[in-house]
Amino acid sequence: MPPAEAILKPILGCTGYQSTRWSIFYLSFNKFMPISKQKKTVILSTLDAGLQSAETVAFVNFYKLPGKDLTQLRKELREAGVTLYVAKKSLVRRALDAKKVTGTQPELKGELALAWGADPVAPAKGVFEFIKTHKDQMSLMGGVYQGAYMSKEEITQLAAILGRDQLLSKFVGMLNESIARVVRIISERAAKMEEGVPAAVATPVVAAEATPEVPADAVPAIA
């Protein structure tokens, strides 16, 4: 057990390592603890790999979010193909500078977490949807999209766009509706044909009666 944990857990009276009380306090306390060079290397390597593969990165301030809710957020994002990663701001800035992200970096307040993924909408949307039930505990602060910084307003607008899975679902729904309409029309026409709609009666064509030919000598001469 690390020294900080050995000292603080008895003071806090935590009975379980995963207790919400311990998780919240340890995150706050750990912010002020120095990080070893080896751990910094691991964190920067993780950030580098995540930023390299990500289409979109969302900056999340989870300043008042309880530990159990943070775990739930991480779980929901993972199911959507999104990684949630907590790191010191100084290391995050170093990683972003190394990627030469363009534009103006938004102000990073509070406790910082990064949500990234290959889907251009999923990271921002996943966090945005979770915020709806945790409005006073976390917020979006901005992000990165295709190598350029986004403001809080821009990342929020991105989050409002339908995601890939939602668009596909909506398209399939529209396609199924169109197919159902075509099938219904064909069925209605087939039913009418089975009922025996009478065909138009053809009017017989009567040949014109030929005019009898009159011999020339039968016509009296006119004096």
URVEN-V840426 format. One line per field, one symbol per residue. ss: DSSP state (@ for helix, = for strand, . for the rest). burial: b if it has 16 or more other C-alpha atoms within 10 Angstrom, else e. A space follows every 10 residues. Layout:
# URVEN-V840426
ss = ???
burial = ???
This chain:
# URVEN-V840426
ss = ..@@@@@@@@ @@.......@ @@@@@@@@@@ ......@@@@ @@@@@@@@@@ @@@..===== =.....@@@@ @@@@@@@@@. ..====..@@ @@@@@@@@.. .=........ .======... .@@@@@@@@@ @.......== =====..=== .@@@@@@@@. ...@@@@@@@ @@@@@@@@@@ @@@@@@@@@@ @@@@...... .......... .....@@@.. ...
burial = eeeeeeeebe eeeeeeeeee bbbbebeeee eeeeeeeeee eebbeebbeb beebbbbbbb bbbbbebeeb eebbebbbee ebbbbbbbbe ebeebbeeee beeebeebee bbbbbbbbbb bbbbbbbbeb beeeeeebbb bbbbbebebb bbeebbebbe eebeeeeeee eeeeeeeeee eeeeeeeeee eeeeeeeeee eeeeeeeeee eeeeeeeeee eee
